[in-house]
Amino acid sequence: MTGSRIKRIFGNLPDDIGAILLYNGSEPHQDVNFFYVTDLTKGLFENSAAVIYPDGTGTIITSKLEEESAGKSPLNLEIFSSKKEFRECVKKALDVDGKIGINFEDMPHLSYRKFKYMVRGRKFVDVSESLEKTRMIKDRTEIERMKKAGKIAAEALKAMTESLREGMAEYEAAAILIYEMMKRGATGPAFETISSFGENSAEPHYTSGERRLKKGDFALFDFGARYDRYNSDITRTFVAGKADKKQREIYGIVKEAQMAGIDAIRDGVAGPEVDAAAREIIEKAGYGDRFIHSLGHGLGLKVHDGGGLSPRMKMELKENMVLTVEPGIYIPGYGGVRIEDDVLVKKNRAEVLTEFPKELIEL
Amino acid sequence: MTGSRIKRIFGNLPDDIGAILLYNGSEPHQDVNFFYVTDLTKGLFENSAAVIYPDGTGTIITSKLEEESAGKSPLNLEIFSSKKEFRECVKKALDVDGKIGINFEDMPHLSYRKFKYMVRGRKFVDVSESLEKTRMIKDRTEIERMKKAGKIAAEALKAMTESLREGMAEYEAAAILIYEMMKRGATGPAFETISSFGENSAEPHYTSGERRLKKGDFALFDFGARYDRYNSDITRTFVAGKADKKQREIYGIVKEAQMAGIDAIRDGVAGPEVDAAAREIIEKAGYGDRFIHSLGHGLGLKVHDGGGLSPRMKMELKENMVLTVEPGIYIPGYGGVRIEDDVLVKKNRAEVLTEFPKELIEL
């Protein structure tokens, strides 16, 4: 499995690259590609490297502390116990003909300089685009993990709504969501959970605070589970008590737009076309200027992974990509509605990974 | 407050630096220094910059989505709505005499290249050491936040032990810890919670899994709260049921070592001396080769922040530094004990920020 991932990375690159050096630095500078090529689902692996080759093989260079976890990868293993040994392992692994591929996007500049000095004279080239492009098409193992991450988030949301009640603070609902996800096997939340009530739901980047749920509030939850390092990302918006006419109207438009977006997805379609399918519905309803972000983004080992659905992003959807579809309408001072699912692109349709009812739920 | 932080950063640098550019990139490439100088406790601020000057002033360059959150900072604000505007704002902010300071440690290489091209001809110098050194000495606001983060973790641990029982899985205990921290105001866990039972407690880097608590197990919890972006980090080890002689012996040694480490802390003491105070006790008891890591690390906006307590790290402790003190004994296949507190360095002593009993607790 890691062999075919590695071969696909090199397949997206010119053939004068002899090896790619991936470096997983200190917190917070993780390189998800290190985990993509090693398929290591457990462990921190700070300051560890992986060197991969066009034939699909590779070597993990890590410290004694990670030796046991590292053994679970099919790649070769070199254990270092000092900085000097680390440098020697890296030099040895990079002692092949050709240029050296580096992930310019994720490697900190200081690490870049250190590696440059370690193998001075060698040519470094940026392979970040190839890495991102390769990771956009998920293999079977990745799809299984993403399905599980989606299922965990949807189930946790259901469990949380059962204890959600008037007077509960946003952070408390967020805490319950995380608890329910971890109880179902998530290693943690995929990102900082958004739990926003009433007028706070109008701010797409709000996380959670002290605001307590009141009758008549929108209650918006945008969160996800991390499972074996893969992320899910789901949003649902509820109404506390009986929804009024305006709430029903806005909710209905967003729901229709979201379903139209999902319906437009299939292998070969252009991203802007999917965005437009959803955006037109919101525009026609007169809320075009209240849908202030793109329709969706790629999802995988990162929460905002390669690609996306927006008027400007000229990408073609391909089978086995995973994307979010998340239109919203935001009215400052009043509130907002967003509905988001993760979908797997199939030949002729989209498969939803975050199964949860879409009718307006009045709590 | 941010003014004095900024002046202290420049005070640790040669005076030919006219401005420092801090860039908070896309997930996961946050630069905590962006938050340090802006004092922004809420918001994501992906792809935002802060430019700071020797006189203690600075400018935040961020997008419309973050405008409201950004307004809470005392720094100036420039809002961009396109990449072109972002570049213009950066160029304008950097249009001062002198070299430009860059955080080589946290800036991704690709961003470095983009900025280099944006202001071509200007000299970039690495200021990462000065940033780290400045952040090591906490000011009053930071200390208040760290005290709160410590208190939240200690209280959550107490609450969790009340529901911990035989048959509970590691991940379930971890989920409860996070829930209890968030209920008390944490924005989330400081890092992936370690909840390890029985033989798993012998692996310092284990996180949590399916293992269920059995009578006679060690139950080790290493976790922390994030509060207003500041972290706490606490470890306690319990015994499920009655501890046997060997468990009591190991626990007693670790506890004695941890207390000796804390006792050795004061303004002016050398880090290796503090490490030795704890390490000697474990060595004399015959477990020297089972204490396989340093005694502690700096703590703040990062979990492993600048400095630490180890035989090799030649640092001098100074008033208002915050460090962890966390000796451990690990016996593969059997189990391990670690006890960890966060301490604030005072003139003549250490103040513990994570108040929780240290006697062996039998659950």
Boltz contact constraints between the chains, C-beta under 6 A:
constraints:
  - contact:
      token1: [A, 28]
      token2: [B, 28]
      max_distance: 6.0
  - contact:
      token1: [A, 28]
      token2: [B, 30]
      max_distance: 6.0
  - contact:
      token1: [A, 30]
      token2: [B, 28]
      max_distance: 6.0
  - contact:
      token1: [A, 44]
      token2: [B, 205]
      max_distance: 6.0
  - contact:
      token1: [A, 65]
      token2: [B, 205]
      max_distance: 6.0
  - contact:
      token1: [A, 104]
      token2: [B, 109]
      max_distance: 6.0
  - contact:
      token1: [A, 104]
      token2: [B, 110]
      max_distance: 6.0
  - contact:
      token1: [A, 105]
      token2: [B, 108]
      max_distance: 6.0
  - contact:
      token1: [A, 105]
      token2: [B, 110]
      max_distance: 6.0
  - contact:
      token1: [A, 107]
      token2: [B, 109]
      max_distance: 6.0
  - contact:
      token1: [A, 108]
      token2: [B, 105]
      max_distance: 6.0
  - contact:
      token1: [A, 109]
      token2: [B, 104]
      max_distance: 6.0
  - contact:
      token1: [A, 109]
      token2: [B, 107]
      max_distance: 6.0
  - contact:
      token1: [A, 109]
      token2: [B, 109]
      max_distance: 6.0
  - contact:
      token1: [A, 109]
      token2: [B, 112]
      max_distance: 6.0
  - contact:
      token1: [A, 110]
      token2: [B, 104]
      max_distance: 6.0
  - contact:
      token1: [A, 110]
      token2: [B, 105]
      max_distance: 6.0
  - contact:
      token1: [A, 112]
      token2: [B, 109]
      max_distance: 6.0
  - contact:
      token1: [A, 171]
      token2: [B, 182]
      max_distance: 6.0
  - contact:
      token1: [A, 172]
      token2: [B, 183]
      max_distance: 6.0
  - contact:
      token1: [A, 175]
      token2: [B, 179]
      max_distance: 6.0
  - contact:
      token1: [A, 175]
      token2: [B, 182]
      max_distance: 6.0
  - contact:
      token1: [A, 175]
      token2: [B, 183]
      max_distance: 6.0
  - contact:
      token1: [A, 178]
      token2: [B, 178]
      max_distance: 6.0
  - contact:
      token1: [A, 179]
      token2: [B, 175]
      max_distance: 6.0
  - contact:
      token1: [A, 179]
      token2: [B, 179]
      max_distance: 6.0
  - contact:
      token1: [A, 182]
      token2: [B, 171]
      max_distance: 6.0
  - contact:
      token1: [A, 182]
      token2: [B, 175]
      max_distance: 6.0
  - contact:
      token1: [A, 183]
      token2: [B, 172]
      max_distance: 6.0
  - contact:
      token1: [A, 183]
      token2: [B, 175]
      max_distance: 6.0
  - contact:
      token1: [A, 205]
      token2: [B, 44]
      max_distance: 6.0
  - contact:
      token1: [A, 205]
      token2: [B, 65]
      max_distance: 6.0
